[in-house]
Amino acid sequence: MPHIHEKIDFTVEVFLVYGNTVFLRKHDKYKIWLSVGGHIEPDEDPNQAAIREVKEEVGIDIVLESDIPRPEGPEGFRELVAPRFLNRHRINKTHEHVTMIYFAKSPTDEIRHGATEISDEVHWFTARELGDPSFGLQEHIRFYAERALTELGH
């Protein structure tokens, strides 16, 4: 999805864990390893965006992980799963993203690419592979992936 706002867009990323592996894909435009994610559309909340992006990009239905109890409320009230992390980063000289980082367990390691979501490379990384410099993972991506494995792996 193209940028919605001129200066800052809100986005989501989901680190998917299956067993003792975490899924990353090499971004087709930026050629770096990233989690699954994208822009929050104007008619959705961050949780809906995270679930939609995973379904669109890898064809997996997920439930976002949260160990915090969520209260019930009146009709029209919905307590959202809070992101594990939140960051702000520059995309180019004039545009930034505020990104909400979520963790989710995957019920499968079978990836089904969407029609418009194709990555040159995809990989289920082990903890050892996350530390392998030959993959060239950015430090923050490795940090989030390691945390996801620590919290959700078995």
Protein Blocks (a to p, Z undefined) as FASTA:
>chain_A
ZZfbfkbccdddddddehjaccddddfklopacdddddddfkbcfklmmmmmmmmmnopa
cddddfbdcddddehiacddddfbdcdddfblmbccdddddddddfbfcdcddfklccfb
dcdddfklmmmmklopafklmmmmmmmmmmmgZZ
